[in-house]
């Protein structure tokens, strides 16, 4: 594999694009000099924003004025044409011009257009949407987060293998613990699909991960499990609940520390710890969901993030490529 990582970037997706996309590229490039960015979008706007901030050897702009909007349904986005910035970025990965593609645009459209352009990895039936979550000791990979509402035991088994491969790509020195999200830790708990998946996972032995059975929702953040697997419906509910709880805690803490003189004095005395707390719950640090199961990696940046969040998702792209994610999945499947 070439030492230069080539990222196809949809510059027109998400809020405040292409401004935040280009600012994110500039920020990311400052500490990733060997990355090449193939940028798809409005060349006039992109050129003005780049304005010699990175070397011309590290980027190429592919001009297109057509883009997928956030209001488009996946079907409308696919019909919009093959000259949208999203479609062309994905197509560049299909053609092997780039190693990985990233977009902050419409999630449903990104999944559909990716599936239209890219093949599935052999023996995998469905791609999954995965993301990084913080826990007490570091990070966890959680999947599926909404790509597949209904899943078979084979799908969940595949997600387990893919999630473990993703974790291993991001953290090469660690062997992940894998668990199935369930309503209890006992073998008898859960529906038939999850019980069948438990049996499949128990029978499959691997040196790349350790199967740890079931995990309940209240244990997601304890750090004992690194890869958490569920169907897309359950995973999405868990994700939104976790995000909402984190926002609730942060907002309530702000009120408590700014609502009275004692609170303000307390916040000044604890400013170092409060900064650490804020940083730990900063969603920009965990930006970058990954569609896995396709024969090329596709990364989805949150549409509402800023340039720091987008730069962090570019870093996820680099780690996925350097960690040989697709090869790991093929070997384990």
C-alpha positions in Angstrom: 0.0 0.0 0.0 1.2 3.5 -0.8 2.4 5.6 2.1 0.3 8.4 0.8 -3.4 8.1 1.9 -5.8 9.4 -0.7 -9.1 10.6 0.7 -12.1 11.4 -1.6 -13.9 14.4 0.0 -17.5 15.4 -0.7 -17.0 19.2 0.0 -20.7 20.2 -0.5 -22.5 18.1 2.2 -23.6 19.2 5.6 -24.1 22.6 7.3 -21.9 25.5 6.3 -20.2 23.6 3.5 -17.8 23.9 1.8 -16.4 26.3 4.4 -16.1 23.9 7.3 -15.0 21.0 5.0 -12.0 23.0 3.6 -11.2 24.4 7.1 -11.2 20.9 8.4 -8.9 19.7 5.6 -6.4 22.5 6.4 -6.6 21.7 10.1 -6.1 18.0 9.5 -3.3 18.5 7.0 -1.2 20.5 9.5 -0.4 17.2 11.3 -0.9 14.8 8.4 1.5 15.9 5.7 1.3 12.6 3.7 -2.4 12.8 3.1 -3.8 13.6 -0.4 -7.3 15.1 -0.7 -9.4 14.7 -3.8 -12.0 17.3 -3.3 -15.4 17.3 -5.1 -17.5 20.4 -5.4 -17.7 24.0 -6.5 -14.2 24.8 -7.7 -14.5 28.6 -7.4 -15.6 28.5 -3.8 -13.1 25.7 -2.8 -10.1 27.4 -4.4 -10.9 30.7 -2.6 -11.2 28.9 0.7 -8.0 26.9 0.2 -6.0 30.0 -0.9 -2.6 28.3 -0.8 -3.1 27.1 2.7 -1.9 23.6 1.8 0.6 22.5 -0.9 -0.8 22.0 -4.4 0.8 18.5 -4.3 -1.6 17.5 -1.6 -5.0 18.1 -3.3 -7.0 18.0 -6.5 -10.3 19.7 -7.0 -12.9 18.1 -9.2 -15.4 20.8 -10.2 -19.1 20.1 -10.0 -22.0 22.4 -9.1 -24.5 19.7 -8.5 -24.9 18.4 -5.0 -27.2 16.2 -2.8 -29.3 18.3 -0.4 -30.2 17.4 3.1 -33.9 17.4 2.2 -33.4 14.8 -0.6 -34.8 11.3 -0.1 -32.2 8.6 -0.8 -34.1 7.8 -4.1 -34.2 11.5 -5.1 -30.5 11.8 -4.4 -29.7 8.8 -6.6 -31.9 10.3 -9.4 -30.3 13.7 -9.1 -27.5 12.5 -11.4 -24.0 11.1 -11.5 -22.4 14.5 -11.4 -23.2 15.3 -7.7 -20.2 15.8 -5.4 -21.3 12.9 -3.3 -21.7 10.5 -6.3 -18.4 11.5 -7.9 -16.5 11.1 -4.5 -17.9 7.6 -4.0 -17.1 6.7 -7.7 -13.5 7.8 -7.2 -13.1 5.1 -4.6 -14.9 2.6 -6.9 -12.3 3.4 -9.5 -9.5 3.0 -7.0 -8.4 6.6 -7.5 -8.8 7.0 -3.7 -8.5 4.8 -0.7 -11.6 6.0 1.2 -14.5 8.5 0.9 -15.9 10.9 3.4 -19.1 13.1 3.3 -20.9 15.2 5.8 -24.0 15.1 3.6 -27.4 13.2 3.7 -26.9 9.9 5.6 -29.6 7.9 3.7 -28.3 9.2 0.3 -24.7 8.3 1.2 -25.7 4.8 2.1 -27.8 4.3 -1.1 -25.3 5.8 -3.5 -22.5 3.8 -1.8 -24.4 0.6 -2.3 -25.2 1.5 -5.9 -21.5 2.1 -6.7 -19.6 -0.3 -4.4 -19.8 -4.1 -4.1 -20.3 -5.9 -0.9 -17.5 -7.9 0.6 -17.9 -11.6 -0.2 -20.2 -13.4 2.2 -21.6 -10.2 3.8 -25.3 -9.5 3.1 -25.7 -6.0 4.6 -23.5 -3.1 5.4 -23.6 -1.6 8.9 -23.3 1.9 10.3 -20.8 2.0 13.1 -19.3 4.7 15.3 -16.9 5.3 18.2 -18.3 5.9 21.6 -16.3 7.0 24.7 -16.2 4.7 27.7 -14.4 4.7 31.1 -11.2 3.3 29.8 -11.1 4.6 26.2 -13.3 4.0 23.2 -15.9 1.4 21.9 -17.1 0.6 18.4 -20.9 0.4 18.3 -22.9 -1.0 15.3 -25.4 -1.1 13.7 -26.7 2.5 14.3 -29.5 2.6 11.9 -28.6 1.2 8.5 -30.6 -2.0 9.0 -33.8 -2.0 11.1 -34.3 -5.8 10.8 -31.4 -8.2 11.1 -30.9 -11.9 11.0 -28.5 -13.8 13.2 -26.1 -14.0 10.3 -26.2 -10.2 9.9 -25.5 -9.7 13.6 -22.6 -12.2 13.4 -21.2 -10.4 10.4 -21.5 -7.1 12.3 -19.6 -8.6 15.2 -16.7 -9.6 12.9 -16.7 -6.3 11.1 -16.8 -4.3 14.3 -13.9 -6.3 15.8 -12.0 -5.7 12.5 -12.7 -2.0 12.7 -11.6 -1.7 16.3 -8.4 -3.7 15.5 -7.7 -1.3 12.6 -8.1 1.8 14.8 -6.2 0.3 17.8 -3.8 -2.3 16.3 -2.2 -3.1 19.7 -5.4 -4.2 21.4 -7.6 -7.3 21.1 -11.3 -6.2 21.4 -14.0 -7.8 23.6 -17.2 -8.2 21.6 -20.7 -8.4 23.1 -24.3 -8.4 21.9 -26.6 -5.6 23.2 -29.5 -7.3 25.0 -32.1 -6.9 27.8 -30.2 -9.1 30.2 -26.9 -10.9 30.6 -28.4 -14.4 31.0 -28.3 -16.8 28.0 -32.1 -17.2 28.1 -32.8 -13.5 27.7 -33.7 -11.8 24.4 -35.4 -12.8 21.2 -34.6 -15.8 19.0 -32.4 -13.8 16.6 -30.1 -12.7 19.4 -30.0 -16.1 21.0 -29.0 -17.7 17.6 -26.3 -15.0 17.2 -25.0 -15.9 20.7 -24.6 -19.5 19.6 -22.9 -18.6 16.3 -20.4 -16.3 18.2 -19.8 -18.9 20.8 -18.9 -21.5 18.2 -16.5 -19.2 16.2 -13.1 -18.8 17.7 -10.8 -16.0 16.6 -7.4 -14.6 17.7 -8.6 -11.1 16.7 -11.3 -10.7 19.3 -12.9 -12.3 22.4 -16.6 -12.9 22.6 -18.0 -11.9 25.9 -21.7 -12.7 25.6 -24.4 -10.1 26.3 -24.2 -6.5 27.5 -27.0 -4.4 28.9 -27.7 -0.8 28.1 -26.5 0.4 31.5 -23.0 -1.2 30.9 -22.3 0.4 27.6 -19.8 2.9 29.1 -18.0 0.8 31.6 -15.1 0.0 29.2 -15.1 -3.8 29.7 -16.4 -4.3 26.1 -14.9 -2.6 23.1 -17.3 -3.8 20.3 -21.1 -3.6 21.0 -23.4 -5.2 18.4 -27.2 -4.7 17.8 -29.7 -4.3 15.0 -30.1 -0.8 13.6 -33.3 0.0 15.4 -31.9 -0.8 18.9 -28.5 0.7 18.1 -30.0 4.0 16.9 -32.2 4.3 20.0 -29.2 3.6 22.2 -27.1 6.2 20.4 -29.8 8.9 20.6 -30.4 8.1 24.3 -26.7 8.4 25.1 -26.4 11.7 23.1 -29.4 13.2 24.8 -28.2 12.1 28.3 -24.7 13.6 27.7 -26.3 16.9 26.5 -28.7 16.9 29.5 -25.8 16.4 32.0 -23.7 19.1 30.4 -26.6 21.6 30.3 -27.6 21.0 33.9 -24.0 21.3 35.1 -23.7 24.7 33.2 -26.9 25.9 35.0 -25.7 24.7 38.4 -22.3 26.4 38.0 -23.5 29.7 36.6 -26.8 30.3 38.4 -25.5 31.6 41.7 -22.5 33.3 43.2 -21.5 30.0 45.0 -21.8 28.2 41.7 -19.6 30.7 39.9 -16.9 30.6 42.6 -17.1 26.7 42.5 -16.6 26.7 38.7 -13.6 29.0 39.0 -12.0 26.8 41.6 -12.6 23.7 39.5 -11.9 25.2 36.1 -9.2 22.6 35.2 -11.5 19.6 36.0 -14.4 21.2 34.2 -12.3 21.6 31.1 -11.4 17.9 31.2 -15.1 17.0 31.7 -16.1 19.2 28.7 -13.5 17.7 26.5 -14.4 14.2 27.4 -18.0 14.8 26.3 -17.1 16.9 23.2 -19.0 15.1 20.4 -16.4 16.5 17.9 -13.9 14.1 19.3 -16.0 11.1 18.3 -17.2 12.4 14.9 -17.0 10.0 12.0 -19.4 7.1 11.5 -18.3 4.3 9.2 -20.3 2.2 6.7 -18.6 -1.2 6.8 -19.4 -4.3 4.7 -18.7 -2.6 1.4 -15.5 -3.4 -0.4 -14.3 0.2 0.1 -14.6 2.2 3.3 -17.1 5.0 3.5 -17.1 7.5 6.4 -20.0 9.8 7.4 -19.2 13.0 9.2 -22.0 14.5 11.3 -23.7 17.2 9.2 -23.9 19.7 12.0 -20.3 19.4 13.2 -17.7 22.2 12.8 -14.3 22.1 11.1 -12.7 20.5 14.2 -15.2 17.6 14.1 -14.6 17.2 10.3 -10.8 17.1 10.8 -11.3 14.4 13.4 -13.3 12.3 11.0 -10.5 12.8 8.4 -8.2 11.3 11.1 -10.5 8.3 11.4 -10.2 7.9 7.6 -6.4 7.8 7.8 -6.4 5.3 10.7 -8.9 3.0 8.8 -6.7 3.0 5.7 -3.4 2.5 7.5 -5.0 -0.2 9.6 -6.1 -2.2 6.5 -9.7 -2.5 7.6 -11.1 -4.2 4.4 -8.3 -6.8 4.4 -9.0 -7.6 8.1 -12.8 -8.1 7.5 -12.1 -10.3 4.5 -9.7 -12.5 6.5 -12.1 -12.8 9.5 -15.2 -13.4 7.5 
